Amino acid sequence: MMKYSFILLSGETEGFLEKLQELGVVDVTRSARPVDDNSARMLDDAAAAKRIITKLEGINYDKEADKDAIAKAAAVSVLDDNLTEGAQKSFVELMELEAARNAAEKEMRSRLPWGDFDKARLDSLDDLGYTVRYYMVPAKKYSEDWAQLYPLEVICQDKANVWFVTICPKGEEYALPVDPVTAPEGSWKQSEDEIKELNARIINTKGALLKYKESIPVIESAYKKGLVDLDMYLAKASTESAADNMLNVLEGFAPVENDGLLCSSFDEMGVLYIKEDAKEEDNPPIKLKNNRFVKMFESLTGMYGMPDYGEYDPTPVVSIFFLLFFAMCLGDAGYGLVLILVGLALNKGWLKISMFDGLGSLIATLGAATAVVGGALGTFFGMSIINLVPDGTAVKSYYEFVGSNIPTPMGELPFQMLLALGIGVFHICLAMIIKAVGYTKRFGIKENIATWGWLILIVGGLIVALLGVGKLISAEAIKWAVIVIGAVSALAIYIFNTPGRNPLINVGAGLWDTYNMATGILGDVLSYIRLFALGLAGGMLGAAFNDLGTMVLGDGGIGWVFFILILLIGHVLNLLMSCLGAFVHPLRLNFVEYFKNSGYEGKGKTYKPLTK
């Protein structure tokens, strides 16, 4: 990256930033949060537009009984000039109308037993000196004798309740063994008319929302423009003022390959600028440079964090091992073929799944690796390939070896488990080598003597052990190699781990590091058993569905239908669950075991140039 410092007159800043937008390659230092009320308002407007777009995309009235009326209402709806604000008001209005309709429907149900009556005429009896009381009692408590004793009229009756009224002159005392209820505010017919009116208003509001939905492209365009304006505003607000606010000092970064074009453009603008190579202490933004294959996995690195400016890019290593780990966890050649087809369908546009947009090539690549590894490990849709291979062939012997148990000092262990552990050891050793080389380059050999000591002890010890097991070197050579490796690593770890410090403190620090390494490395290596366990679990579950389908098949006939359904549903379910595990666990092995042992920090910031 190149670092550019610009010195501008205050009045030139906005026009200069607009030209930087057109160039589209300079990452200008921005504020990390809204710097004032204006930027806060711009951010709120953008967030509101995004929320409205999501809500509008979710509405669908095709299955409603009033869909034709809603469509007619949409055709005549008049939208607000501010589409975001208008749509938001319509959503709020719809919520209020539906709440009012629910309340009106509840009120109508309570009024229904009282029938259709003129509330005003009943209330006029009060002026004539009469009092009307309303009652609702359980049917088993109601007595027919009450009508003989009091001026009473039954309005409605069912198996559960009786509704009746009484009328008597004011001041005349009488008593019923039940208490009156609140008089209805009107007849059920009035509530029905109110519900019809509310329904009509709901239809009109839904029609307006449908019309707003057709305007989503316009709202999206305004949303994107709002983000660009906010980006521009924050870049402008982050400029450092000098010389009594008459000058602005602006800082930006751009890739080295764009330096010629940028310098030429800056010279044409007549702007005063200073350029220099970006340094780690400048905390410049990070733009990864990878080939087409590795670029597919950059999103994984981004999930953890971009490398610091002086750090190495872990993506090339992550890409290879994530691909291998995913294939081993899924471990079925048939499932790999399915993923290849899904990836190709996503790339061609035959299959559209929004959450997988742009990931078709990655899915197809993962599928290809799974097909190869699954074929090598001998599983195809839960079936063991070894059963399909003729006896006495080299292929048969290979699959017998892959599925065999290997004698070890801890007893016989499955070959695939030992393979997973071996890959884990190699992965961690590679991480330690990268850490030693990377830290030496960044901080110097003096600060990393202990790092090299552990590397020599662990990697050197493993190499000597492998040579000894393979009988490639003599016992005498092994003895001297162990002595040299032990002596050199001990000096580096316990004596010279921090040059210039008290040797006793160095010894104590070395012992503490020994404890951490002994417990940490063992746990890290054992974590790789999941590569074997997940593949085994997926294969066993697939085989179980195959056996279940074979059981229901019987002699054929209708059994074929259930056979196909069980295999289809079972393998789709197994594929989905296995893919989830095959994504999460390889990610963990890279993010935890590998990044920890490689010293990767991932605290860099992503390169985001000011652009239109």
Secondary structure by P-SEA (a helix, b strand, c coil): cbbbbbbbcccaaaaaaaaaaaacccccccccccccaaaaaaaaaaaaaaaaaaaaaacccccccaaaaaaaaaaacccccaaaaaaaaaaaaaaaaaaaaaaaaaaaaaacccccccaaaaaaccccbbbbbbbbbccccccccccccccccccccccccccbbbbbcccbbbbccccccccccccaaaaaaaaaaaaaaaaaaaaaaaaaaaaaaaaaaaaaaaaaaaaaaaaaaaccccccccbbbbbbcccccaaaaaaaaaaaacccccccccccccccbbbbbbcaaaaaaaaaaaaacccccccccaaaaaaaaaaaaaaaaaccaaaaaaaaaaaaaaaaccccccccccaaaaaaaaaaaaaaaaaaaccccccccccccccccaaaaaaaaaabbbbcccccccaaaaaaaaaaaaaaaaaaaaaaaaaaaaccccccaaaaaaaaaaaaaaaaaaaaaaccccaaaaaaaaaaaaaaaaaaccccccccccaaaaaaaaaaaaaaaaaaaaaaaaccaaaaaaaaaaaaaaaaaaaaaaaacccccaaaaaaaaaaaaaaaaaaaaaaaaacaaaaaaaacaaaaaacccccccccccccc
